Amino acid sequence: MEEKLELLDNFVHLARIALSDRKQDVQVFLHRIVKRSTTDPKLAKELMKLLRDNPTFSSPLRRGFKTVIPADTDTRFQLLRIEERPHLPTKPVYTGKVQSALNRLVEERKNTEILMKAGLEPTRTILFTGPPGVGKTLSAQWMARQLNLPLMILDLSAVMSSYLGRTGTNLRYVLDYAKSENCILLLDELDAIAKRRDDAGEIGELKRLVTVLLQQLDDWPSSGLLIAATNHSDLLDPAVWRRFEQLIEFDLPDAERVKVYLDYLFEEFAPDMKIWTKVLAVAMAGRSYSDIERDLNLARREAALKGLSLAKFLTNLIVPNQMSKKEKINIAVQLVGKKLATQRKAHEITGVSRETIRTYLKNYDDTNKRI
């Protein structure tokens, strides 16, 4: 009897929101029914199939015509950037923990029916944290390519209207639009709006935006994937943290990951320079991938303009005052051992005495192991 009453209530509520022409609310409500249908897996499966096959969930770029992309009502600037087939500017290089988490999220999306049979849904909301240039945006692009989905990117700082009262409207407009498409939505610079509500320096309108975001996260459909990224996780409101189902932390790369990244870059533009990767990996460990690529490109430009070998400018990327004594010795010995520099030049680059270099050279071998 109770089940019949609940079914009747659900039907009446569904009819009410459908007649009010709130299509997005209909979709959200159906997702809630799917979640609660633990006693009727067949109903849950059929509803999920309807939601997945809903025409409004296909990308406007794939339909061959364009829907209106959300724009700020004041400036008319579009609030979303859509990448139908994201381009990966570089090869992703992650720790095993991060790569494992990304692989699992992709696997969830490719096997939703298996999860549904177990009364589960794929992860809906993910938070990427970490310093700039460590691969957060690249990860979203990689996932979109793996799932063959368009990537919608929203820079939350761009949502901020000159008229603060409209900022919340902008945010709702964008999130409702993304909910209606089969896509991955990336909210970049999340801390721009999701700051702690106990921050005395923030005005009321910005605090209300956090509430808007929390409501949207709670209602995010499992048919879509929302990824948020921040460089300043300490600024986020505690309630925002709790709304995300998965947290992935990106760290600055160690020497091992820097070497993998350098191998990839040198393979692209100067394969003959790959002999430098071990040395530079020690020198550039702890720096972001974007900083590493930027400095390499500066060296390449200088070499091209002066018509000289790139090797002459790679030594400029070794900054001794940013390294420990052991790292300096390691680099000096490898420079000499790999015949990249004389003992005198290695001393000039690293500051390590020639006598110390000669001492450690006795134990040097060509396997490029750390000493």
Secondary structure, DSSP 8 states (H G I E B T S, - for coil): -HHHHHHHHHHHHHHHHHHTT-HHHHHHHHHHHHHH-SS-HHHHHHHHHHHHH-GGGS-HHHHTS-----B-TTT--BS-EEESS---SS-----HHHHHHHHHHHHHHHTHHHHHHTT-----EEEEE-STTSSHHHHHHHHHHHHT--EEEEEHHHH--SSGGGHHHHHHHHHHHHHTSSSEEEEESGGGT-B-TT-TTS-HHHHHHHHHHHHHHHT--TTSEEEEEES-GGGB-HHHHHH-SEEEE-----HHHHHHHHHHHHHHH-GGGGGGHHHHHHHHTTS-HHHHHHHHHHHHHHHHHHT--THHHHGGG--GGGS-HHHHHHHHHHHHHTTSS-HHHHHHHH---HHHHHHHHTT--TT----
